[in-house]
């Protein structure tokens, strides 16, 4: 009892108490390495609950946060804790470890990344693509209405349930507030194949960069190919996003619903002003589309 009181007193006096990962969690799987972190399936020893545990790389995280010096940018954990929606992974807790790194504890989402399902032409996608497209929009809409820009919308960051009928958006490592100081030219981060031209060209940005990336993701989901095919996955390939016309989706998928194809291509517009105004607007445009293929 005395130790518990002392721990609470230390936390209130000096900030959130640091955790010893090995004492708090049982790591159940080898880490999945990300760009700026390692992700584990873990058991929270204090509750017995299976959770997702993200451990951020100190140096890479510091280098990214340094882009926003003087702006008092919220951390990934602080942003994730504000996002409460059925299509967004739920974050339970975040803080510092005794080794000086940052941890984020979240729900563990059963399923596979869309990035593994699409190239494998996984059978669970059949008949579910339109549903998944609308759910991606629901997640993006919720994030935008919470006041943020994800900046890394791509198949890797959508986890699809084993039945293929639902998904959740993950990973807010590059997410920033949708406020003018964070939308200035220069923050050239994201996944190149899904990167909007204004990011590549170092121009001012806004939430419509996520709609461009959604368009590329949806095209890939529907066609199994990218709108700008390339074996180069570096930033160079993104230079074609405003210089080369995207492949016509209906040429690859002749039976795709025409309204759906039109919306996807609007999202791929080189200029943000030619894209839909919001994820909510896209959802409204697709409201009457009930099948990914037209009659």
N, C-alpha and C positions, 0 to 999 in steps of 0.2 A: 504494500500500500504506500509506504514511504517513498519507495523507488518510483512508483507511478506518479506520485505528487511531484517529486523532484523533476521527472522527465517533462511533465506538463509545465512546470515553472520555467525550466530551461527553454522550452519551446516558446513560451510567451515572452520571455526576456530577450532571446537571441534569434527569434525567427523559427521557421519550420525545422523540426528535428531531422537530422540526417539519418538515413537508414543504411544498415548493413545488408546488402543484397543477399548474401549467402545465409544470413540469419533470418531474413524476412521471407525469402522465396526459395522454393525448390524448383530449379530449372529443369523442365521435362523434355526439352528438345534442344538440339544444337541451334545456335543462333543463325538467323537469316540476316545476312549482311545487306544493309541499305547504303545509300549515298552518304548519310551523315549519322547512322546509328546501327545498332544490332537489335534484332527483335527475337524474343523468346516466348514460347508457351511456358507458363509457370504456374505453380500452385502457391497461393498466398497462405503461408503457414498460419497466420493469425485467424483466418476465416475458413481455410480449407477449400476456397473457391479457385477454379482454374481461370486465369487471366492472361491477357497479353501484356508483356513487359518490354518496354522500349528503353534502351540505354543509349543515350546520345554520345557521340564522339565529341570530347571537349574541344579539341582544336578546330574541327570542322564547324562545329556550332558557333564557336567564338568568331571564326572568320566570316561566317554569314551574318551574325548579329552586328559585326563591325560596320557593315554597310549602312546601318541605321543609327550611327553614333549621334547622341544628343536628342533622339526622338522618343526615348522611353518606350520602345516597342515592347508589346506583350510577348512573353515567351511562348513557345509551342504549347507547353502544358497549360498556360493561362488561356490561350486561344481555344484549345481543345475542350477545356472545361466549360466554355460558354456555349458549345454546340450541342444542343439537345434535340434530336430528331430521329425518327425510326430509320432513316436512310443514312445516318451518320454514326460511325462507331462511337460508343459511349466511353468517355474518359472518367475514371473514378478518382484519380489522385496523381499528383506530380510533386517533384521535389528534388532534393540533392542526396547523393549517396555519400558514404563515408570516404570514398575514394575521390570525391570532388566532381563526379560526373552528374548529369541530370537523368532522372528516370521518369517515365510516364507509365502509369498502370491503367489499363483499359479492358473492356470486354474482349474476350477472345472470340473472334468470328469464325465459325466453322465454314469452310469452303475454300475456293481457289481464286487466285487473281485472274481477272479477265484477260490479262496478258498471256496467261498459259492456256486458257480455253480457246481463244480465237485462232491462234496458229495451228492448234491441234484439231480444229473444226469439231470441238467436243459436242457429242449428241445432246447434252443438256441445254445447249443454246437453241436447239430447234424449237420453233414455236414460242420462244421466250424473248427474242431480241427486242421487239417493240416494247414489251413490258420493262425490260432492263433499261432501255433508252429513256423511258418516262421516269423511271426511278432515279437514274442519274440526274435528270433535270430536277427532280424533287430535292435531292441532296444539295445540288448546286444552288438552287433557289433558297433553301434554308440557310446555307452558309452566307450567301449574299445578303439576305435580309438581316442576318446577325451582324453585318457590317464588315465582311472580310472578302478578300480575293484569295482563292486557293493557290493559284499560280503553278500547280502541277497536276492538273486534270489529265489523266491518261489511264489506259487499261490496268496498269499495275496497281493503281490506287482505288480500284473497285474490287471488293471481295464478293464473289457470287456464291450463294447458298448451293449445296450439293444437288438440289432439285432444279436449279437454274431459274427459279421464279422470283428471286429477290436478291438484293445486293446492299452493300454499305460502302460509303466513301471513307477512306482512311488517309492518314499521313498529312499533317499540317506543318511540316518542317519548313516549307517555303511560304506559308500563308502570312499575309500582311493585312493590316486594317485598310479598308477602302477609304482612305483619307488622302488629301493632296500630297503631304510630305512623302508618302509611300508610293505614289504613282508617278514620280518624276523619272525622267530618262536615266538609264544607267544600271538598273537592277536586272541584269541579263541572266536570270536563273529560270530553270524549268527543264523539261525533257524535250530535246531538239525537234523530234518528229511531230510534236504537238504544240510547238511554240508559235504564238501569234507574231505576225510581222513587226508589230510595234515593239515587241520585246527584242527581237533580233536586231532591229534597226536603232535600238536605244531611243525610242520616242516615248512620250507620255503614255501611260497605261490606265486602264480602269477594269471593271469587272468583266468587260467583254473579252478579255484575254481568255477567261475560263470558257466562254461560249465558243470561241474558236477551237480550243482544245477539245471541247465536247463534240464539236462537229467532226474533227479528225477521228476521235474515238468512235463515234457512231458510224462513220463511213467504214472504218476498219471492222467494226462489229458486223455490219451488214454485208460487206463485200469480201472480207478476208484479205483485203489489200489496202494499202494506204493511198490517199488521194494524190500523193506525190511519191511514187515508188522510188526507193533508193536503198542501196546497201550501206550507205554512209549514215551512221547514227550520231555523228558529231554535229556541232552547230552549223557546219557548212550546208547540210541538207536543208536546213530551215531557211536559207537564203532564197529558195525557190518559192516560198509561200506567198510572195507578192510579185514574182517575176514570171512564173510558169502557171498556166491555168490548170486547175485540178481536173483529174479524170472525171468524166461524167459518170455518176453512180449508176444511172440507168443503163449504161453500156455494159457494166459488169453484172448488174442485177436488173435485167429488163422488166421483171415482174414487180419490182419494189413499188410500194405505194407512192404515187406522184407527189402527194402533199409532203410525205416524209422525206423524199429525195430533195424536194425544193427547200425544205427547212434546213436540212443538213448542208446544202450548198450555200444557203444564206449565211450560215455560221462560219463557213470557210472564206467569206469575203475578205480580201486583203485589208480593206478599210473598216475600222470599227463602226463607222456610222452606217454602213450597209448591212451590218449584222442585226439580228433581232435585238430589241432593247433590253430584254431580260430573259432569264430562264422561265419565269412565270409566263411571259408572252409566248414562248415556244410551247409550253405545256398547253396553253389555250389553243394554239394553232393545230396541235396534234390531238385535241380532245375528241374529235370525231373519227380519228384514225384508229381502227380496231384491229387491223392486221398489217403486218409489215409488207405484205404483197397486196397489190390492188386487185380489183375484181376482174 
